[in-house]
Amino acid sequence: MTCPYCRSGNAEGALVCASCGRDIAVPATLIAERDDLLRKRDELRDELKRARDEVEAFMKRRHAR
């Protein structure tokens, strides 16, 4: 695992950087929050695609008249 502060290499699962001594552990709550945000982002992307498809279909019907 690379330290985000000093860019030194550390053992996987390290809680503290061996070089600079800063806390590099990621709390499980932050990982869960990240996963939830990624899921919501994907849902919004799907919703946006559906809305764009609906608008495109509407515009095609409108121009076909």
N, CA, C and O of each residue as an XYZ file, in Angstrom:
260
protein
N       0.852     -1.171      0.000
C       0.000      0.000      0.000
C       0.900      1.236      0.000
O       1.857      1.316      0.770
N       0.593      2.167     -0.844
C       1.375      3.396     -0.948
C       0.771      4.470     -0.051
O      -0.442      4.682     -0.049
N       1.614      5.131      0.696
C       1.165      6.216      1.566
C       0.696      7.388      0.701
O       1.427      7.824     -0.188
N      -0.514      7.904      0.950
C      -1.004      9.034      0.153
C      -0.291     10.347      0.477
O      -0.448     11.331     -0.245
N       0.480     10.367      1.543
C       1.150     11.599      1.956
C       2.587     11.669      1.449
O       2.985     12.653      0.827
N       3.372     10.605      1.723
C       4.791     10.651      1.344
C       5.120      9.711      0.188
O       6.260      9.674     -0.277
N       4.129      8.953     -0.276
C       4.259      8.039     -1.403
C       5.186      6.853     -1.137
O       5.606      6.193     -2.088
N       5.517      6.561      0.112
C       6.348      5.417      0.465
C       5.522      4.148      0.412
O       4.311      4.168      0.630
N       6.193      3.045      0.120
C       5.516      1.760      0.131
C       5.373      1.239      1.550
O       6.275      1.402      2.372
N       4.261      0.623      1.830
C       3.974      0.043      3.145
C       3.361     -1.329      2.943
O       2.857     -1.643      1.866
N       3.408     -2.136      3.979
C       2.788     -3.456      3.930
C       1.281     -3.311      3.745
O       0.676     -2.359      4.238
N       0.683     -4.261      3.033
C      -0.763     -4.261      2.859
C      -1.421     -4.343      4.222
O      -1.012     -5.139      5.067
N      -2.423     -3.534      4.436
C      -3.145     -3.535      5.710
C      -2.482     -2.710      6.799
O      -2.941     -2.712      7.941
N      -1.411     -2.003      6.462
C      -0.729     -1.163      7.462
C      -1.675     -0.071      7.943
O      -2.454      0.478      7.165
N      -1.598      0.233      9.220
C      -2.436      1.287      9.793
C      -1.733      2.633      9.780
O      -2.369      3.683      9.684
N      -0.395      2.586      9.878
C       0.419      3.792      9.951
C       1.569      3.646      8.959
O       2.130      2.561      8.814
N       1.918      4.728      8.281
C       3.032      4.706      7.334
C       4.347      4.488      8.083
O       4.628      5.165      9.072
N       5.143      3.543      7.605
C       6.431      3.239      8.242
C       7.431      4.370      8.040
O       8.383      4.500      8.810
N       7.227      5.185      7.017
C       8.175      6.257      6.713
C       7.823      7.571      7.414
O       8.656      8.144      8.115
N       6.597      8.041      7.227
C       6.239      9.354      7.774
C       5.419      9.270      9.061
O       5.259     10.275      9.754
N       4.898      8.086      9.389
C       4.165      7.907     10.637
C       2.729      8.375     10.608
O       2.074      8.413     11.649
N       2.217      8.737      9.431
C       0.828      9.209      9.366
C      -0.136      8.043      9.268
O       0.209      6.969      8.774
N      -1.346      8.271      9.747
C      -2.403      7.259      9.725
C      -2.832      7.034      8.274
O      -3.241      7.975      7.594
N      -2.739      5.791      7.801
C      -3.119      5.501      6.421
C      -4.239      4.476      6.330
O      -4.613      4.062      5.233
N      -4.772      4.067      7.465
C      -5.871      3.092      7.480
C      -7.152      3.764      7.010
O      -7.408      4.926      7.326
N      -7.947      3.032      6.260
C      -9.234      3.535      5.807
C     -10.315      2.853      6.639
O     -10.472      1.634      6.566
N     -11.066      3.625      7.430
C     -12.112      3.030      8.270
C     -13.179      2.317      7.436
O     -13.521      2.760      6.340
N     -13.689      1.234      7.957
C     -14.715      0.447      7.261
C     -15.935      1.294      6.932
O     -16.588      1.068      5.913
N     -16.252      2.269      7.782
C     -17.421      3.119      7.515
C     -17.209      3.949      6.244
O     -18.152      4.181      5.487
N     -15.966      4.394      6.014
C     -15.695      5.154      4.799
C     -15.762      4.270      3.564
O     -16.220      4.703      2.507
N     -15.312      3.049      3.697
C     -15.398      2.111      2.576
C     -16.854      1.832      2.247
O     -17.234      1.806      1.076
N     -17.669      1.624      3.269
C     -19.099      1.381      3.064
C     -19.771      2.606      2.442
O     -20.608      2.467      1.551
N     -19.411      3.794      2.904
C     -19.982      5.020      2.345
C     -19.577      5.171      0.884
O     -20.396      5.551      0.047
N     -18.314      4.873      0.575
C     -17.850      4.946     -0.811
C     -18.640      3.987     -1.690
O     -19.078      4.356     -2.779
N     -18.823      2.756     -1.217
C     -19.565      1.766     -1.989
C     -21.000      2.213     -2.224
O     -21.541      2.022     -3.313
N     -21.617      2.807     -1.208
C     -22.983      3.310     -1.332
C     -23.043      4.454     -2.343
O     -23.967      4.519     -3.153
N     -22.066      5.350     -2.298
C     -22.037      6.461     -3.250
C     -21.808      5.970     -4.676
O     -22.404      6.502     -5.613
N     -20.970      4.981     -4.850
C     -20.750      4.411     -6.184
C     -22.031      3.772     -6.711
O     -22.354      3.907     -7.891
N     -22.761      3.074     -5.838
C     -24.033      2.468     -6.237
C     -25.037      3.535     -6.651
O     -25.719      3.395     -7.667
N     -25.125      4.605     -5.860
C     -26.047      5.699     -6.189
C     -25.648      6.383     -7.489
O     -26.504      6.749     -8.293
N     -24.331      6.555     -7.694
C     -23.852      7.164     -8.941
C     -24.284      6.317    -10.135
O     -24.757      6.851    -11.138
N     -24.123      5.009    -10.030
C     -24.503      4.128    -11.128
C     -26.002      4.173    -11.386
O     -26.436      4.150    -12.538
N     -26.797      4.235    -10.320
C     -28.252      4.344    -10.474
C     -28.618      5.647    -11.179
O     -29.482      5.655    -12.055
N     -27.967      6.748    -10.804
C     -28.249      8.033    -11.451
C     -27.822      8.036    -12.910
O     -28.499      8.625    -13.753
N     -26.720      7.394    -13.212
C     -26.290      7.295    -14.615
C     -27.317      6.523    -15.439
O     -27.645      6.906    -16.562
N     -27.820      5.427    -14.862
C     -28.853      4.649    -15.558
C     -30.113      5.480    -15.761
O     -30.709      5.466    -16.838
N     -30.509      6.195    -14.732
C     -31.703      7.046    -14.827
C     -31.514      8.133    -15.884
O     -32.432      8.419    -16.652
N     -30.343      8.728    -15.925
C     -30.058      9.766    -16.920
C     -30.090      9.185    -18.326
O     -30.603      9.826    -19.243
N     -29.557      7.996    -18.512
C     -29.575      7.363    -19.829
C     -31.010      7.100    -20.262
O     -31.368      7.354    -21.412
N     -31.837      6.589    -19.344
C     -33.242      6.347    -19.676
C     -33.939      7.648    -20.062
O     -34.712      7.677    -21.020
N     -33.670      8.724    -19.324
C     -34.292     10.014    -19.625
C     -33.838     10.521    -20.993
O     -34.647     11.035    -21.766
N     -32.564     10.379    -21.289
C     -32.054     10.814    -22.601
C     -32.696     10.001    -23.727
O     -33.060     10.548    -24.768
N     -32.830      8.694    -23.508
C     -33.471      7.843    -24.510
C     -34.925      8.257    -24.725
O     -35.403      8.278    -25.859
N     -35.627      8.586    -23.644
C     -37.021      9.028    -23.761
C     -37.113     10.336    -24.535
O     -37.988     10.488    -25.387
N     -36.224     11.278    -24.251
C     -36.224     12.563    -24.961
C     -35.927     12.342    -26.436
O     -36.564     12.941    -27.302
N     -34.959     11.481    -26.716
C     -34.613     11.198    -28.112
C     -35.793     10.570    -28.843
O     -36.083     10.945    -29.979
N     -36.470      9.629    -28.216
C     -37.639      8.990    -28.825
C     -38.746     10.010    -29.042
O     -39.405      9.989    -30.081
N     -38.960     10.895    -28.087
C     -39.973     11.941    -28.215
C     -39.653     12.859    -29.393
O     -40.532     13.208    -30.181
N     -38.387     13.243    -29.501
C     -37.975     14.145    -30.590
C     -38.143     13.463    -31.945
O     -38.520     14.119    -32.916
N     -37.872     12.164    -32.031
C     -38.044     11.442    -33.300
C     -39.509     11.382    -33.672
O     -39.861     11.570    -34.837
N     -40.384     11.117    -32.685
C     -41.826     11.086    -32.960
C     -42.319     12.457    -33.407
O     -43.149     12.572    -34.309
N     -41.801     13.474    -32.770
C     -42.227     14.849    -33.080
C     -41.834     15.229    -34.506
O     -42.612     15.868    -35.214
N     -40.635     14.838    -34.929
C     -40.167     15.180    -36.272
C     -40.819     14.306    -37.335
O     -40.820     14.666    -38.512
N     -41.370     13.164    -36.941
C     -42.009     12.256    -37.885
C     -43.398     12.764    -38.301
O     -43.944     12.311    -39.307
N     -43.949     13.667    -37.562
C     -45.305     14.179    -37.865
C     -45.315     15.065    -39.037
O     -46.371     15.573    -39.417
